[in-house]
Each structure stands twice: as structure tokens, then as C-alpha cells.
Amino acid sequence: MVSTIVWGTGNVGRAAIRAVEAHPALELTAVLVHDPAKVGRDAGDLGGLDHRLGVAATDDIDAVLATGPRAVVYAASGDIRPDEALADIVRAIRAGAVVVTPSLYALYDQRNAPPELREPVLAAIADGGGSLFVSGVDPGWGNDVLPLLISGLGTTVDVVRCQEIFDYSTYDQPDSVRYLVGMGQPMDYEPPMIAPTVPTMVWGGQVRLMARALGVELDEIRETLDRRPLAATVGTATMGDFEAGTQGAVRFEVQGIVEGEPRIVIEHVTRIHPSCAPDWPTPPDGEGAHRVIIEGRPRIEVTVEATDEGGNRSAGGNATAVGRLVSAVDWLVAAEPGLYDALDVPLRPAVGRLGRKRS
């Protein structure tokens, strides 16, 4: 059994606890939290399980790493604290752990990551013998291994398009929705997440990964952006009201240009209410989906819908990102220490988990 800790118990960490507990090759040995109110709570409670796991949450990072965990699922946010997240991850790698995380966008495409991110990780790997694999859903499997897999079913491939189409009223992160993405803000507000160059920073790595796997050279990466206001004030169950005239929908593309044409495209269509921008692409049921479209012969379209935590689509997406990471842990443990990306780490079946229940 691979001794594994979960670091962080927010939206991703809850799913990580469940995934580690369910994996037949992993043993959950510790849970690290930042909130003092969570210290001492059982991991089963923090993970939304209906039974105790006998692992009490702690905020003592030194003590946990001193036990020599073989793996760390780092689930703490890196969106607004990237330097701290990198420092935590480097610390765990230097302690000899295999680390999997969705928290550092620039390391999704680790070969092209900035030296200030890549070099500390490589130094920690050399010192401690750990490894790092960074992935998620979008960015992550929804726009790397999934479209590449489907592209192999085509006879000719003209365009690979990956879409995330979501109703953000189901996303339980008000600060991210209102301030990073700009929902409910005046139309002259400049949301940080869609400021020029930021989408390429976040999603450009997946475009480059797909280009590398498909054997094409990119001329450049371009961005497009469109925003729409709400026609009327709308209410949401988790984040209150969003006023008429404020931003209600965002659509952007990160385009990989090959011989002057957009050939690899990652597109986001995000709304706070389905009444906004009804002419834009919509998911089958109105709530949210990830979709891959291979334009070519034949034309292939695959839509993935995931739900968790009472049918929540955003929680389902988080859970799939965690599933990809946690399923990679025992492969990484068996591999040489290193810095890995999605093209290195295979997408693996749920070996040993079909129909399996843990006590």
C-alpha cells in the first residue's frame, strides 16, 4: 500500500479523500488542513463520506512530511497563491514524495514552463527523489488525453476543438466566479482570468501538448474573447443575485495556429444563467459539459458530463480531475523520479475498483 496524504480539503480535496480511500493500492495516512476549525476532524467527515476513516486532520506540515509519505495529493489552491503552492509542492518532493496536483497551471506543459517554476522542482527531485505530475480537467484530461485519443479515430483531421460549456451558478467558489471570471461585474471591469495573455498562460500548455502529440509545429497561439451582459437580474442558489447589465456570459478561445489556420482550439463558454447568450453553444442539459469535436472525416463529437456531491456538475468535474491524478500515483511510484506531463503518464483503467466497496 502506498502511504498517501491529502493536502487541502476544499472542493478538490474532498474528492481527493474519497479517491484515495477508494483506491486499492493507496492508504490514506494523513490529511493536512489550513483552517483551524478543521483540525482534529475525521477525514471521512471532511471528504463527505458516510463513515469515519480514523485519520484526523492536522495542520502540522513538518510532522506529516517527517513520516515519509510516499505520495501527496496537493489539493490546496494555487490560483491566487502560486508562490506558496509551489513552495509547498517543492517541500513535499524534497521529502521524497510523488506529488500529484491540479494547482500550478504553468506546469501542465512542464517542458515549456518558466525556469523560475521548473528549476526549483527539478532541484527538489534531484535532492529528494520525488516526482511531480500536474493535471486537471480543463486544463487537464478534457483537453489533452481525451482529444488525442479521439483524434486517432479519424481518417482525416482538420481541427481539434475542446469545449468547456458551463453554468457557473453551480460553481461553489464565489470569489473566483465574481472576481477572477467577472460574473456580476460591470462590463468595463477587467476580469483577471480573461485578461490578454492569461488564457494562454492557463490553457496554452494543453495546445502545445496536443501539437507535440499530433506532430505539428505551431506558428503561434492566439486568443479571442467575447462578453455579454445580463438582460435581467438573476438569482442563484449559492452566490446570491447577479444584476441586470453586469457580465453574465464569457466566451473565449485559445487557438493553436498551424500554417495560418486555427487547428487546435480550446474554447470556453461560461454563463451565470442560461438566459444569457442563448445563441452560443449550450450543453445538452443546460448545466455543464466538456465536449471534444474532431472536424474532419468522419466528424466526431464526444460530450462528457460528470456529476458528484448530489448531482453538482462542477463537483463532478473536480472529481474527474482528481481521478486522473490519484489513478496515476502508483504508476508514478513505480517510475523513475521526475517531472512528468500528460503525455508521459498513461490514462489507466480502474483496475481493482470495479464494484469494489471499502469498509
Salt bridges, closest charged atoms under 4 A:
GLU21 OE2 - HIS51 NE2 3.62
ASP42 OD1 - ARG52 NH2 3.73
ASP45 OD2 - ARG41 NH2 2.82
ASP50 OD1 - HIS51 ND1 2.95
ASP62 OD1 - ARG91 NH2 2.04
ASP88 OD2 - ARG81 NH2 3.11
ASP109 OD2 - ARG208 NE 2.74
ASP109 OD1 - ARG212 NH2 3.90
ASP127 OD2 - ARG94 NE 3.35
ASP138 OD2 - HIS268 NE2 2.75
GLU164 OE2 - HIS268 ND1 3.53
GLU164 OE1 - HIS290 NE2 2.83
GLU220 OE2 - ARG222 NE 2.91
GLU253 OE2 - ARG161 NH1 2.90
GLU267 OE1 - ARG161 NH1 2.94
GLU267 OE2 - ARG251 NE 2.64
ASP279 OD1 - ARG228 NH1 3.06
ASP285 OD2 - ARG313 NH2 2.61
GLU287 OE1 - ARG313 NH2 3.88
GLU295 OE1 - ARG299 NE 3.31
GLU301 OE2 - ARG291 NE 3.59
GLU301 OE1 - ARG299 NH1 3.05
GLU305 OE1 - ARG313 NH1 3.75
ASP308 OD2 - ARG18 NH2 2.97
GLU309 OE1 - ARG14 NH2 3.00
GLU309 OE2 - ARG18 NH2 3.23
ASP330 OD1 - ARG348 NH1 2.53
ASP341 OD2 - ARG212 NH2 2.91
